[in-house]
Amino acid sequence: MLNVASRVHQAVTFQAVEITKQAQALREQGKDIISLGIGEPDFTAPPIVVNTLHKAASAGLSGYSPSLGITPLRMCIADYYNKEFGTSITHEQVIVTTGASGALSLACMGLLNPGDEVLMPDPYYPANFNFILCTGATTKLIPCYPEERFQLSADSIAANWSDTTKGVLIASPSNPTGTSITEDELKKILALVKSKNGFVILDEIYLGLSYDGKPKSGLALDDDIIIINSFSKFFNMTGWRLGWIIAPKYFDTSPS
């Protein structure tokens, strides 16, 4: 009998997906179910997006694309950040991926070696734990409480940093709690991690969901941060699997 890799048994279950399966089963029984499970908008993709897809498909644009993504799209993403957040990135720093999950997985594979450690808040997004697991690295979960906005702080990171710690993986706004890291605290986190020669991966896929002022990308605070984002939440394109990484200039993309 074939034995699966040990990491399969170490992976954490994505409970939201399990609950969604149960909800779907009830729908198939004819029951009216309101799902508050997974992060999926309840509107459709904008007509311009759908119409452009139809045009591309009709034009036969369905072959392989460059591994880093097509240049016009990478340029548009870079231009958006520079205009919206006052950054000065180039399209060479943008890597188009198969959704934010693909971006997170690629970032972890590019930064971690077996035996490395990554700090994450608890509560946390389960898939992130599994992305780290697949590299042979380990996750150290740091309990976070309401008074901390369920987010890591510079103090909690400093207290838990060890000889094997290589970086921090955070999300702002967070899934599952919805809270954001304040700008002042994020500045402290970035400065601390940089002083330890570590990395910060910042998941910003919920960046647009802000009710207390205009959202601000962490990239505007430090260009050494690794930004994760996607089209999914902005345009209800969750099934399209289209995301991106904005990598620091030192991030080597030559193996692409």
C-alpha positions, -999 to 999 in steps of 0.1 A, spaced: 0 0 0 13 34 -10 22 56 20 16 93 16 41 119 28 41 127 65 32 163 58 -2 152 47 -10 142 83 5 174 97 -17 197 75 -44 216 93 -80 214 81 -97 244 65 -129 243 86 -146 271 66 -144 248 35 -159 219 55 -188 240 67 -194 252 31 -196 216 20 -223 210 46 -242 242 35 -241 230 -1 -254 196 9 -284 213 26 -290 234 -4 -292 203 -26 -319 191 -2 -339 222 -11 -332 242 20 -326 279 19 -291 285 34 -273 317 40 -236 311 40 -212 333 60 -184 308 56 -159 317 29 -147 351 17 -165 354 -16 -183 385 -28 -220 382 -35 -218 403 -67 -206 393 -102 -175 403 -120 -179 438 -137 -191 436 -173 -159 451 -186 -140 421 -171 -164 395 -185 -165 411 -219 -127 414 -221 -125 377 -213 -149 369 -241 -128 389 -265 -96 373 -254 -111 338 -257 -125 346 -292 -91 359 -303 -75 326 -293 -55 340 -264 -56 308 -245 -20 295 -247 8 296 -222 18 330 -209 52 340 -196 59 325 -162 60 359 -145 28 370 -162 22 391 -193 41 424 -192 10 446 -198 -7 432 -167 24 435 -146 28 471 -157 -8 479 -148 -5 464 -113 27 484 -107 10 515 -120 -20 510 -98 2 508 -66 23 538 -77 -8 560 -83 -29 547 -54 -3 545 -27 26 567 -38 51 538 -43 78 536 -69 78 500 -79 85 487 -114 67 459 -132 98 437 -128 88 434 -91 54 421 -100 48 383 -103 14 372 -115 3 340 -99 -26 315 -97 -45 334 -71 -33 347 -37 -28 311 -26 -4 305 -55 14 338 -45 17 327 -8 29 293 -18 55 307 -42 67 332 -17 72 306 10 90 283 -14 113 311 -24 122 322 11 122 291 33 144 261 38 137 230 59 142 238 96 133 275 92 106 290 114 79 315 106 59 335 131 21 339 126 -7 351 147 -33 328 161 -62 330 150 -48 325 115 -57 315 79 -52 277 78 -38 275 43 -9 297 53 2 270 79 1 244 51 21 265 26 49 268 52 46 231 60 52 222 24 86 239 24 99 218 54 98 249 76 77 252 108 51 277 120 52 292 155 17 304 163 15 334 187 -18 337 205 -34 371 198 -64 386 218 -90 413 213 -70 440 230 -43 433 204 -68 433 176 -60 397 170 -27 408 154 10 404 160 28 434 174 65 443 173 68 433 210 52 399 205 74 392 175 106 403 194 96 380 224 91 350 201 120 354 176 144 326 178 176 315 162 157 296 135 131 323 128 133 337 93 103 359 90 67 368 97 35 361 78 7 385 85 -26 396 69 -41 431 72 -71 431 71 -70 396 86 -88 365 77 -106 353 99 -109 382 123 -112 411 99 -89 434 119 -61 455 105 -27 463 119 -23 500 126 1 520 105 23 528 135 25 492 146 32 479 111 61 504 109 75 490 141 71 454 129 89 462 96 118 479 114 122 451 139 121 423 113 145 442 90 169 446 120 170 408 123 175 404 86 142 386 83 113 390 59 77 401 62 50 386 40 19 408 41 -14 394 27 -35 423 16 -63 406 -3 -89 423 19 -72 457 17 -102 474 1 -125 465 30 -118 495 52 -143 516 71 -120 540 89 -102 559 62 -86 552 29 -67 519 28 -30 521 27 -7 493 14 22 483 36 43 488 5 40 525 11 59 521 43 88 499 32 97 486 -2 114 455 13 80 440 22 65 411 2 30 420 -8 3 394 -16 -29 403 -34 -54 391 -60 -84 401 -81 -107 378 -62 -122 401 -36 -120 433 -57 -140 420 -86 -155 386 -75 -130 367 -96 -123 340 -69 -126 312 -94 -104 329 -120 -73 322 -98 -55 354 -106 -32 370 -81 1 386 -77 32 391 -56 50 424 -53 86 414 -44 115 435 -31 141 443 -57 165 417 -41 140 389 -48 156 368 -75 131 359 -103 157 346 -127 147 309 -121 113 317 -136 
